[in-house]
């Protein structure tokens, strides 16, 4: 089968295309023919090997796994032993964090991981970006235990995690202030449409006071807004959560003091640990099915344009998600 490969860490130029043996599903796995995939922050980190912690996961001094890609949508074409939750012909979408392989014609997927049926009226290319950003966003929401009537600020609200977080918070009845560096041309109301009660563009902000204050939670969706910057915006006892480790891993270190800060009624850092299970995947699929969550798509590339897709994501200017369609998507797969 054809796949995107990298045998060394580096920029988009490190990606090559080649033929590799077709994967065979093990016990508890399904084999999916990929119709669409994405290029996301996770993929860029695995490709570049930065920050350094990714080389602990992916291999040192060179990658252990050559096939890139973590997010997908496609059709089940094979079943491993013991699989009963899916059947050949099912349309599925998901995220294979820690075991890339979705930038290929076929990928094996554990059924107890982040995989779910594609909602009935969704195209596969629209469902492909539904899992990566949303499962990180859900982890932030879950760790802060924020709920109906609370107020939250999302910094970096136009990224894949940010756009998902705005929608998931809105679905929970949270009042959201969305902060972004810019809104996409032609879509000035994007964040309001996603459920934000207030929108702040950084280029228009006179200062941090324009964000408001007294928030129950502040979420850093891009790794560019530290606890030190967020702290004045929080009410006493409020929580800060980030999708990033922070400079020098500070967000993990600060989170170790969370229980004491909470006991003293002080502002605290909570570090989200994403759950990669089928229950969460189905929950996100149900939100998509009822219209409470829809991943935002910035651009779509063909598989042969994968290097260009990585270059665009590396630039840090995407809004929502970047989708890549596979040649097989031209056939009648959904």
C-alpha angles and dihedrals in degrees: 000000000000118000143165111251140189123187094178137031117260147096128317089289088070089069118097134173124234148141119270132174115280112258119245119217115242125209110307094017137108129210113230128195102219117231097170137005136175141230109228141162091272092056093048091052092050091048096048098035089227132165094038094243088073090066089058088058100036102036142273132276090357134011118282093205117050102191113086130207134083108190128059151152124207149113128297110245101166142025131213122218115292097017112142103148094075138036134203108277096033116135111230141172131194154126128266101197113183094019109061120195108122095108088081140075092260134027133181116227131191108234092218090059134073100313129119141162115277109249109261100251098039126107113231093240090055092050096046095084094045101100118039101060094033096054091052089046091050090052090056092048093047097048093053093046089218117170149167115336095015123123123232137180120212113199113199092025098167098062126092093267094038097052090047092047093051090054097044092049091048090051088055092053095255120148105235131205107194120204122193139160092234143347120238117265110264093015106077092150097049098116093042089053089052091056107271113148092199131022126199122189111204094218088058097042116107090201145323092289088072088069092067126231143239094066120168089215139010118201123200104204098178108033093251101104116069130206088249089060094042098045097082089053095057128087116235105285092022123138136234120203130177135190088218134071090234128224108327090356090291095152091063092046092049091048091061087070091051098101093052092045090050092049090052093047092245131140110275144195116232119189115213119226107196119229113227102196139124093246091063092044092054091046090056090046090053091051089052092047093055094042097250093118131029122168112237115236119207103178139352124217133186117246091252087059094057094120089054090050091053091048090053093049091046089057089068095225103107122121112219113326142348115222127202119199120212123223088249089064088078089069123077099280101133 
